[in-house]
């Protein structure tokens, strides 16, 4: 039996503060659509959110919703209860905002159900936050965004890495000290790498919308843009003009690993018949308002084997640089070969080992940016404002991902946006891609 990550429990003092703050002042009642790995990261992050309570969870699997609710109650971040349907949760007066964290292939259906309830006047919301990627194609992303706008609902796109404390602090100092004296940064690199997703649907191109590019490059593509954008200026101050993409299957189409994947994820995940890429890279060329070109280099992988999940970034300018790597943690533990414990993820997400010298990422929800992200979205929705990132930004991220797929399939650099982007579906998603 695997050792599970043990979330920090709220202290008696924290529970008292939560109860007191609920009696006075405005608070946001939040309902989650989805109860999986991502939703649980957000719930754990809620220990750092002071103005909202997790009050509900809907999942197609009732027991999973009950488990997520139990986690919220154990952490004293809200008296959460499971709901029988999305409609029932949206209609409940206790629910002020929705965090949409379910699978990619359910996104369109979930949004339609939310909008139907609101249009019928059966519920009232202050905002909706959606996890990455916003959708599986540019067409789907634009469609659900149009739906949400039709009910005049503040909307936010959840991209945790631009809220990671090391990233935000590093960017602030680099721009204030380095860029102000020697010139703006001209190159940003970002990568997210691990050994593969937790659930079968992530591996299935027809459900997820692609492979690792669609699953994780949404992080890296937005992070390089964030780092290259001058503080106080909007995303529009950088215009993407050219995209070069590359995809490959480096590990999971090898015969031995095809069989391992089927054994772990089931026969529906058969990479000998319907593979998805496990490595992707994209070079995004941006144009600044004053006509300069700057570069964002994004890479992502399901074929990385290290201690666990590795998030990394670099920002380079004329006389300065910044480096971030989550596995360069301040805490390391060593276990000799005599320590033969169970496999688990109690040291780092996507953990690959339990012996030797291992990094520990303490308070992962805070380190990866979930905590600051959820605080920001909560405060924006309470104030009736749009968050730092909206669904419109999520649409553009999806368009960049689709352009990277188009470039990889055509084997050339493309001007952005390329012709045919609105109707494009990656070959990986159609099940016709051959590595």
C-alpha positions as CSV (number, residue, x, y, z in Angstrom):
1,X,0.0,0.0,0.0
2,X,1.4,3.4,-1.0
3,X,2.2,6.1,1.5
4,X,0.0,9.1,0.9
5,X,0.9,12.7,1.3
6,X,-0.1,13.9,4.7
7,X,-1.6,17.4,4.6
8,X,-1.0,19.7,7.5
9,X,-4.0,19.8,9.9
10,X,-5.3,23.1,11.1
11,X,-4.4,24.0,14.7
12,X,-7.0,24.8,17.4
13,X,-6.1,28.5,17.1
14,X,-6.6,28.4,13.3
15,X,-10.0,26.7,13.7
16,X,-11.1,29.4,16.2
17,X,-10.0,32.2,13.8
18,X,-11.9,30.5,10.9
19,X,-15.1,30.3,13.0
20,X,-14.8,33.9,14.2
21,X,-14.2,35.2,10.7
22,X,-17.2,33.3,9.4
23,X,-19.4,35.1,11.9
24,X,-18.3,38.6,10.6
25,X,-17.3,40.0,7.3
26,X,-17.8,38.8,3.8
27,X,-16.8,35.2,2.9
28,X,-16.9,33.3,-0.4
29,X,-18.6,29.9,-0.4
30,X,-16.8,27.7,-2.9
31,X,-17.9,24.6,-4.6
32,X,-15.6,22.2,-6.5
33,X,-16.4,20.4,-9.7
34,X,-14.0,17.5,-9.6
35,X,-12.5,15.6,-6.7
36,X,-9.2,14.3,-8.0
37,X,-5.6,15.1,-7.5
38,X,-5.9,18.8,-8.6
39,X,-8.9,19.5,-6.5
40,X,-7.2,18.1,-3.5
41,X,-4.2,20.4,-4.1
42,X,-6.5,23.4,-4.0
43,X,-8.3,22.1,-0.9
44,X,-4.9,21.8,0.9
45,X,-4.0,25.3,-0.3
46,X,-7.1,26.6,1.3
47,X,-5.4,26.7,4.7
48,X,-3.8,29.9,3.4
49,X,-7.1,31.5,2.2
50,X,-8.7,33.6,4.8
51,X,-11.8,34.9,3.0
52,X,-13.5,31.7,1.7
53,X,-14.7,28.3,2.7
54,X,-14.8,25.1,0.7
55,X,-18.5,24.2,1.1
56,X,-19.2,21.6,-1.6
57,X,-17.8,19.1,-4.0
58,X,-19.5,17.4,-7.0
59,X,-17.9,14.4,-8.7
60,X,-19.4,11.7,-10.9
61,X,-18.1,9.2,-8.3
62,X,-19.9,9.9,-5.1
63,X,-17.3,8.3,-2.8
64,X,-14.6,10.5,-4.3
65,X,-16.7,13.6,-3.6
66,X,-17.2,12.4,0.0
67,X,-13.4,11.9,0.4
68,X,-12.6,15.4,-0.8
69,X,-15.2,16.9,1.5
70,X,-13.7,14.9,4.4
71,X,-10.3,16.4,3.6
72,X,-11.8,19.9,3.6
73,X,-13.4,19.3,7.0
74,X,-10.2,17.7,8.4
75,X,-8.3,20.8,7.4
76,X,-11.0,23.1,8.8
77,X,-11.2,25.0,5.5
78,X,-15.0,24.6,5.2
79,X,-17.9,22.4,6.2
80,X,-18.0,20.8,2.8
81,X,-20.7,18.4,1.6
82,X,-21.1,16.3,-1.5
83,X,-23.7,17.3,-4.0
84,X,-25.8,15.0,-6.2
85,X,-25.4,17.2,-9.3
86,X,-23.6,20.3,-10.6
87,X,-27.0,21.9,-10.9
88,X,-27.9,21.3,-7.2
89,X,-24.6,22.8,-6.1
90,X,-24.8,25.9,-8.3
91,X,-28.4,26.5,-7.1
92,X,-27.5,26.3,-3.4
93,X,-27.4,29.8,-2.0
94,X,-24.4,28.8,0.1
95,X,-22.2,28.5,-3.0
96,X,-20.9,31.8,-4.3
97,X,-18.2,30.5,-6.7
98,X,-17.2,27.4,-8.6
99,X,-13.7,26.0,-9.0
100,X,-13.8,23.8,-12.2
101,X,-11.2,21.1,-11.8
102,X,-12.7,18.1,-13.6
103,X,-11.3,16.2,-16.6
104,X,-10.7,18.0,-19.9
105,X,-13.3,15.9,-21.8
106,X,-16.0,16.9,-19.3
107,X,-15.3,20.6,-19.5
108,X,-17.8,21.6,-22.2
109,X,-20.6,19.6,-20.5
110,X,-19.8,21.0,-17.1
111,X,-19.9,24.6,-18.3
112,X,-23.2,24.0,-20.1
113,X,-24.8,22.7,-16.9
114,X,-23.6,25.7,-14.9
115,X,-24.9,28.2,-17.5
116,X,-28.3,26.4,-17.8
117,X,-28.9,26.8,-14.0
118,X,-27.9,30.5,-14.0
119,X,-30.0,31.3,-17.1
120,X,-33.0,29.7,-15.4
121,X,-32.5,31.9,-12.4
122,X,-32.0,29.0,-10.1
123,X,-28.6,30.1,-8.8
124,X,-26.4,33.1,-8.4
125,X,-22.6,33.1,-8.5
126,X,-19.9,35.7,-7.9
127,X,-17.3,34.0,-10.1
128,X,-16.0,30.8,-11.7
129,X,-12.4,29.7,-11.8
130,X,-11.3,27.0,-14.4
131,X,-8.2,24.8,-14.3
132,X,-5.7,24.5,-17.1
133,X,-5.9,23.9,-20.0
134,X,-9.2,25.8,-20.5
135,X,-10.2,23.4,-23.2
136,X,-8.9,20.8,-25.7
137,X,-9.1,23.0,-28.9
138,X,-9.3,26.6,-29.8
139,X,-12.9,26.2,-30.9
140,X,-13.9,24.5,-27.7
141,X,-12.1,27.2,-25.6
142,X,-13.9,30.0,-27.4
143,X,-17.2,28.3,-27.2
144,X,-17.2,27.8,-23.4
145,X,-15.8,31.3,-22.8
146,X,-18.7,32.8,-24.9
147,X,-21.1,30.7,-22.7
148,X,-19.7,32.1,-19.5
149,X,-19.7,35.7,-20.8
150,X,-23.4,35.3,-21.7
151,X,-24.3,35.1,-18.0
152,X,-22.1,38.0,-17.1
153,X,-20.0,36.0,-14.6
154,X,-16.5,37.1,-13.5
155,X,-14.2,34.4,-14.8
156,X,-10.6,33.3,-13.9
157,X,-8.1,31.0,-15.5
158,X,-6.1,29.0,-12.9
159,X,-2.4,29.0,-13.7
160,X,-0.7,28.3,-10.4
161,X,3.0,28.7,-11.5
162,X,2.7,32.4,-12.1
163,X,1.7,32.7,-8.4
164,X,4.6,30.5,-7.1
165,X,6.4,32.6,-4.4
166,X,9.9,32.1,-5.8
167,X,8.7,33.0,-9.3
168,X,6.9,36.2,-8.3
169,X,9.7,37.4,-6.0
170,X,12.4,36.6,-8.5
171,X,10.6,38.4,-11.3
172,X,10.0,41.5,-9.1
173,X,13.6,41.8,-8.1
174,X,15.0,41.1,-11.6
175,X,12.9,43.7,-13.2
176,X,13.4,46.3,-10.4
177,X,17.2,45.9,-10.2
178,X,18.5,44.3,-13.4
179,X,16.0,45.4,-16.2
180,X,15.7,48.9,-14.9
181,X,19.4,49.6,-15.2
182,X,20.6,47.4,-18.1
183,X,17.6,46.6,-20.2
184,X,14.6,44.2,-20.4
185,X,15.0,40.4,-20.3
186,X,15.1,38.8,-23.7
187,X,14.9,35.1,-23.0
188,X,12.7,33.0,-20.6
189,X,12.8,29.3,-20.3
190,X,10.3,27.1,-18.4
191,X,9.8,23.4,-18.0
192,X,7.5,21.0,-16.2
193,X,8.7,17.4,-16.1
194,X,7.7,14.1,-14.3
195,X,7.4,10.4,-15.1
196,X,3.7,10.4,-16.1
197,X,0.1,11.3,-14.9
198,X,-1.9,9.6,-12.2
199,X,-5.1,8.7,-14.1
200,X,-5.8,6.8,-17.3
201,X,-7.7,9.7,-19.1
202,X,-4.6,11.9,-19.1
203,X,-2.8,9.3,-21.3
204,X,-5.7,9.1,-23.8
205,X,-5.4,11.7,-26.6
206,X,-9.1,11.5,-27.5
207,X,-10.1,12.4,-24.0
208,X,-7.4,14.7,-22.8
209,X,-7.0,16.5,-26.1
210,X,-3.4,15.4,-26.8
211,X,-0.4,14.2,-24.8
212,X,2.1,16.0,-22.6
213,X,2.0,19.2,-24.7
214,X,-1.7,19.8,-24.0
215,X,-1.5,18.5,-20.5
216,X,1.4,20.5,-19.2
217,X,2.9,23.0,-21.7
218,X,0.0,25.3,-20.8
219,X,2.0,26.0,-17.6
220,X,5.3,26.6,-19.3
221,X,3.9,28.7,-22.2
222,X,2.2,31.1,-19.8
223,X,5.1,31.2,-17.4
224,X,7.6,32.4,-20.0
225,X,5.2,35.1,-21.0
226,X,4.7,36.1,-17.4
227,X,8.4,36.4,-16.8
228,X,9.0,38.4,-19.9
229,X,6.1,40.8,-19.2
230,X,7.1,44.1,-17.5
231,X,5.5,44.4,-14.0
232,X,2.4,46.6,-14.2
233,X,2.0,46.0,-17.9
234,X,-0.7,43.7,-19.2
235,X,-0.2,40.5,-21.2
236,X,-1.1,42.4,-24.4
237,X,2.3,44.2,-24.0
238,X,3.8,41.1,-25.5
239,X,2.4,39.8,-28.7
240,X,3.2,36.2,-29.8
241,X,4.2,36.3,-33.5
242,X,5.9,32.9,-34.3
243,X,5.7,29.4,-32.9
244,X,8.0,26.4,-33.4
245,X,6.8,23.1,-31.9
246,X,8.2,19.6,-31.6
247,X,6.7,16.5,-30.2
248,X,8.1,13.0,-29.6
249,X,7.5,9.7,-27.8
250,X,10.8,8.9,-26.1
251,X,9.8,6.4,-23.5
252,X,6.2,5.2,-23.4
253,X,6.1,3.6,-26.9
254,X,9.1,1.4,-26.1
255,X,7.6,-2.2,-26.0
256,X,8.5,-2.8,-22.3
257,X,6.8,0.5,-21.3
258,X,3.8,0.0,-23.5
259,X,3.1,-3.1,-21.4
260,X,3.8,-1.4,-18.1
261,X,1.4,1.4,-19.0
262,X,-1.4,-1.1,-19.9
263,X,-0.9,-2.9,-16.6
264,X,-1.0,0.3,-14.6
265,X,-3.7,2.2,-16.5
266,X,-5.8,-0.5,-18.1
267,X,-6.1,-1.9,-21.6
268,X,-7.7,1.3,-22.9
269,X,-4.3,3.0,-22.7
270,X,-2.5,1.1,-25.4
271,X,0.4,3.1,-26.8
272,X,1.2,0.4,-29.4
273,X,-2.1,1.5,-31.1
274,X,-2.9,5.0,-30.0
275,X,0.2,6.8,-28.6
276,X,0.5,10.3,-27.3
277,X,3.7,12.4,-27.1
278,X,5.6,12.1,-23.8
279,X,8.0,15.0,-24.7
280,X,7.3,18.4,-26.3
281,X,9.0,21.7,-26.8
282,X,8.0,25.0,-28.2
283,X,9.8,28.2,-29.0
284,X,7.5,31.2,-28.9
285,X,8.7,34.5,-30.4
286,X,7.1,37.6,-28.8
287,X,7.1,41.1,-30.1
288,X,7.2,44.0,-27.6
289,X,5.3,47.3,-27.9
290,X,8.6,49.0,-29.1
291,X,9.2,46.3,-31.8
292,X,11.8,44.2,-30.1
293,X,11.7,40.4,-30.3
294,X,12.0,38.3,-27.2
295,X,11.9,34.5,-26.8
296,X,10.1,32.0,-24.6
297,X,11.3,28.5,-24.6
298,X,8.9,25.9,-23.1
299,X,9.5,22.2,-22.6
300,X,7.6,19.5,-20.9
301,X,7.9,15.8,-20.4
302,X,6.3,12.6,-19.1
303,X,9.6,10.8,-19.6
304,X,11.6,12.5,-16.9
305,X,12.8,10.2,-14.1
306,X,14.2,12.1,-11.1
307,X,13.2,12.4,-7.5
308,X,9.8,13.6,-8.6
309,X,8.0,16.5,-10.3
310,X,10.5,19.2,-11.4
311,X,9.3,22.7,-12.2
312,X,12.1,25.0,-13.4
313,X,12.5,28.4,-15.1
314,X,15.1,30.8,-16.1
315,X,15.0,34.5,-17.0
316,X,18.0,36.1,-18.8
317,X,18.8,39.7,-19.6
318,X,21.8,41.8,-20.6
319,X,23.6,41.7,-17.2
320,X,21.5,39.3,-15.0
321,X,19.8,36.0,-14.8
322,X,17.3,34.1,-12.6
323,X,17.0,30.4,-12.0
324,X,14.2,28.4,-10.3
325,X,14.1,24.6,-9.7
326,X,11.6,23.1,-7.2
327,X,13.9,20.1,-6.6
328,X,16.6,22.4,-5.2
329,X,14.6,22.4,-2.0
330,X,16.0,23.5,1.4
331,X,15.2,20.1,2.9
332,X,16.8,16.8,2.0
333,X,16.5,13.4,3.7
334,X,18.7,10.4,3.3
335,X,17.5,6.8,3.7
336,X,19.9,3.9,3.4
337,X,19.2,0.7,1.5
338,X,18.1,-0.9,4.8
339,X,15.0,1.4,4.8
340,X,12.5,-0.6,2.8
341,X,9.2,1.3,3.3
342,X,6.2,1.5,1.0
343,X,6.2,3.6,-2.2
344,X,4.4,6.9,-1.9
345,X,4.4,10.7,-2.5
346,X,5.1,12.0,1.0
347,X,8.3,13.7,-0.1
348,X,7.4,15.3,-3.4
349,X,4.7,15.1,-6.1
350,X,5.2,12.3,-8.6
351,X,7.8,10.8,-6.3
352,X,10.0,8.1,-7.9
353,X,12.1,6.8,-5.0
354,X,12.1,6.3,-1.3
355,X,15.8,5.6,-0.6
356,X,19.0,7.6,-1.1
357,X,19.3,11.4,-0.8
358,X,15.9,12.8,-1.5
359,X,14.6,16.4,-1.7
360,X,11.4,17.3,0.2
361,X,9.2,20.1,-1.1
362,X,7.6,21.3,2.1
363,X,4.1,22.8,1.8
364,X,3.7,21.9,-1.9
365,X,0.4,23.8,-2.4
366,X,2.2,27.0,-1.4
367,X,5.5,26.3,-3.2
368,X,3.8,25.6,-6.5
369,X,1.6,28.7,-6.3
370,X,-1.9,27.2,-5.5
371,X,-2.2,29.0,-2.2
372,X,-1.5,32.5,-3.5
373,X,-3.6,31.8,-6.6
374,X,-6.6,30.8,-4.6
375,X,-6.2,33.9,-2.3
376,X,-6.1,36.2,-5.3
377,X,-9.1,34.6,-7.1
378,X,-11.1,34.7,-3.8
379,X,-10.5,38.4,-3.2
380,X,-11.3,39.3,-6.9
381,X,-14.6,37.4,-6.8
382,X,-15.6,39.0,-3.5
383,X,-14.8,42.4,-5.0
384,X,-16.6,41.7,-8.2
385,X,-13.4,42.0,-10.2
386,X,-11.8,39.9,-12.9
387,X,-8.7,38.0,-11.7
388,X,-5.1,38.5,-13.1
389,X,-5.8,35.8,-15.6
390,X,-9.3,35.3,-17.3
391,X,-10.8,32.8,-19.6
392,X,-9.7,35.1,-22.5
393,X,-6.1,34.5,-21.4
394,X,-6.9,30.7,-21.2
395,X,-8.2,30.9,-24.8
396,X,-4.9,32.4,-26.0
397,X,-2.9,29.7,-24.2
398,X,-4.9,27.0,-25.9
399,X,-4.3,28.7,-29.3
400,X,-0.6,28.7,-28.6
401,X,-0.7,25.0,-27.8
402,X,-2.6,24.2,-30.9
403,X,-0.1,26.3,-33.0
404,X,2.7,24.2,-31.4
405,X,0.9,21.0,-32.5
406,X,0.4,22.4,-36.0
407,X,4.1,23.4,-36.2
408,X,5.2,19.9,-35.0
409,X,2.9,18.2,-37.6
410,X,4.0,20.4,-40.5
411,X,7.7,20.4,-39.4
412,X,8.2,24.2,-39.7
413,X,7.9,27.5,-37.8
414,X,4.5,29.1,-38.1
415,X,3.4,32.7,-37.9
416,X,0.9,33.2,-35.1
417,X,-2.0,32.8,-35.4
418,X,-1.7,30.3,-38.3
419,X,-4.5,29.8,-40.8
420,X,-6.9,27.0,-39.8
421,X,-6.3,27.3,-36.1
422,X,-9.9,27.7,-35.2
423,X,-10.9,24.3,-36.5
424,X,-7.6,22.4,-35.8
425,X,-7.6,19.2,-33.9
426,X,-4.2,17.6,-33.2
427,X,-3.4,14.2,-34.8
428,X,-2.7,12.9,-31.3
429,X,-6.3,13.8,-30.2
430,X,-7.7,12.1,-33.3
431,X,-5.7,8.9,-32.7
432,X,-3.9,9.2,-36.0
433,X,-0.4,10.3,-34.8
434,X,2.5,8.0,-35.4
435,X,5.8,8.8,-33.5
